[in-house]
């Protein structure tokens, strides 16, 4: 036989109403409140029924943001190194070593230091074209060149100085006029020779250039940035799934407490 009122004063109808609320709360709490929450629940297991202590929440949030930054920075640095080389369509040539040397003051001992000091980046722009990956035309590749390596060479428009630099001590007793006349008679190719470059620099003075980027670095490295963003997003999804589906189980609120909040 049922009792209408408990000794504690709770009426039967009120008790049944609380019982029904407890029975209905889990189903209601488990349903996402909106379409956005439904998508978040499907992607990362998001649900609002977590009772993570504030100190834990702050620590996990800071660690998560730091991990995202580390992943993006590492991916961008690595992908930038393996990115396709710059090409002639990516740069604007500001000066070439041979032209700079020809127009330098007559008798200048070495034009390389002044050329290196010119504005722009130092590089090698090969005259012979190379195929771009994907077959999108034929372009010339640009290679960076260390200024310290180029400074080990010697360039001048004065043929006598160039020969004496290439063969030190061999022609000190000769006048410049006699040296130039005899060198050109025996080696006509010296008529257009301007530089003696280190053997490890695989380039002619025409191919040694000062240049600037025709586009901002962000545009040139757009593929590296795009893949870095995708890698960071994938890492973020994995981290959020770990938080909500694994760590969240430890801090899930009991159903009774969830029902009390309703």
Secondary structure, 3 states (H helix, E strand, C coil): CCCCECCCCCEHHHHHHHHHHHHHHHHHHHCCCCHHHHHHHHHHCCCCCECCCHHHHHHHHHHHHHHHHHHHHHHHHHHHHCCCCCEHHHEEEEEEHHHHHHCCCCCCCCCHHHHHCCCCEEEEECCCCEECCCCCCEECEEEECCHHHHCCCEECCCHHHHHHHHCCCCCCCCCHHHHHHHHHHHCHHHHHCCEECCCCCCCCCCCEEEEEECCCHHHHCHHHHHHHHHHHHHHHHHHHHHHHHHHHHHHECCHHHHHHHC
